[in-house]
Amino acid sequence: MAEKEITIIGAGNVATNLANIFKTKIGAKIHIHGRTEANVKFLAEKINASYSVKIEDIPFNSDFYLISILDDALPELVNNAQLKEQIDNNLVVHTGGSTPMDILKPLSENYGVFYPLQTFSKFKLIDFKEVPICLEASSGFNYDKLTKYAFKISENIRMVSSEQRKYVHLAAVFANNFSNNMFSVAEKILKDHQIDFKILLPLIRETIDKIQTNKPSKVQTGPAVRNDDNVMEKQAALLEGDVLLKEIYKLISKNIQDYK
Amino acid sequence: MAEKEITIIGAGNVATNLANIFKTKIGAKIHIHGRTEANVKFLAEKINASYSVKIEDIPFNSDFYLISILDDALPELVNNAQLKEQIDNNLVVHTGGSTPMDILKPLSENYGVFYPLQTFSKFKLIDFKEVPICLEASSGFNYDKLTKYAFKISENIRMVSSEQRKYVHLAAVFANNFSNNMFSVAEKILKDHQIDFKILLPLIRETIDKIQTNKPSKVQTGPAVRNDDNVMEKQAALLEGDVLLKEIYKLISKNIQDYK
């Protein structure tokens, strides 16, 4: 692939990880755009990219424009006439799980979605090799272009429609965000009793090990699935001081029983 | 350690894994006791142990007696006069997370707890090397005896009081049972939209990878922690048809925000 420029709009967790992997695996020239100069400059310097904070300074003729900002901020941005002028009918994509592809229509005739199914932090850059990249595009030509880029960074490329992607994102919220909150609750309970969270790591590793080859619904263990009311009552009582946690305990226990 | 007999009462997930590891790592002679002959015989034959279904057939003079049955069934068993006679004041322990050690007092003057902090299934036998073994005993002598056995199977031995153990067990329910239910919910959402659960495995592996070196509360990501109300509303709406799941979505999102 000839060296072409990619413009990334955003400097958050997803943008940072994509900018880094596009740089290292594709060797692309990167431009970072965003409204907060400190963030944009920090990312641009880290990967030796150019950057801008004014929309009129976004380069023309990027091979594609990747928008990775909060879903809430998208509706305003896609109606920005200046941005439309800069993009000049080149390919524009967003990285959001829950936003339809069509939201980008006002910006260009060529649009799509580049949704990496992973949890990203700025402080821990991801190796994308196994990360599923969910692609969608307004035409076969645009889809092929995205596929070429995606295959440079990952072996796991999927065509996922806007309708399916909503549910993939919802599933990811349960599988990652909500499971992590369960670990945080455990951390808090242990901390309140002077016990190090690390005592749980072998248990957590085994939990994940089991579902590499089995469906999670088939390997459920614990008091709820074995209807051990005695233990469930005792444990709910331990949460007496925390109304929200006690309710979460009861509802998830019920859900475990519903899934039997 | 001279070859001594260990009697295990129970043939469930925990009993099966302990019987197996005592056999392979300690080379102990094992006796399996339980009320359902099919289960007891199955386990005993697998590890070349003797077995019994009548309490009067439990051997005298085992080095210790390990009770691994449902918490609900313990109160009746500990008051069984015949069992007390068989144990004959030797060491008796249970493996429960949420039951105080003292429950065993009616059975013997020598008692304790041997609580392996792990999720167990009969179909996948665990290597105990890293499994925390939480020990408690009625005397220093009994504690030392349990420690000797525990160190033969694991490098991770902890002295944990009955009071602490309740909270360790509660934390384990969140960290394992409840996180597994979050994975099951994700599995169901994807299945309803013809998407394979395996698409989530890289995300789940990264979720766990992060907390090997960071506290989970410090690495929370997703719509709730970044107050993305737009996404949260859309996702709650996708769960419209499932009152329980929608409520779980809302409560965990709130809990994530409380932990910020």
Interface residues (C-beta under 8 A of the other chain):
Chain A: N13 L70 D71 D72 G97 S98 L117 Q118 T119 F120 S121 K124 I126 E130 V131 P132 N156 R158 V160 E163 Q164 K166 Y167 V168 H169 L170 A171 A172 V173 F174 A175 N176 N177 F178 S179 N180 N181 M182 F183 S184 V185 A186 E187 K188 I189 L190 D192 H193 Q194 I195 F197 I199 L200 L201 P202 L203 I204 R205 E206 T207 I208 K210 I211 Q212 K215 P216 S217 V219 Q220 T221 G222 P223 A224 V225 R226 D228 D229 N230 V231 K234 Q235 L238 L239 L244 L245 E247 I248 Y249 L251 I252 K254 N255 I256 D258 Y259
Chain B: N13 L70 D71 D72 G97 S98 L117 Q118 T119 F120 S121 K124 I126 E130 V131 P132 N156 R158 V160 E163 Q164 K166 Y167 V168 H169 L170 A171 A172 V173 F174 A175 N176 N177 F178 S179 N180 N181 M182 F183 S184 V185 A186 E187 K188 I189 L190 D192 H193 Q194 I195 F197 I199 L200 L201 P202 L203 I204 R205 E206 T207 I208 K210 I211 Q212 K215 P216 S217 V219 Q220 T221 G222 P223 A224 V225 R226 D228 D229 N230 V231 K234 Q235 L238 L239 L244 L245 E247 I248 Y249 L251 I252 K254 N255 I256 D258 Y259
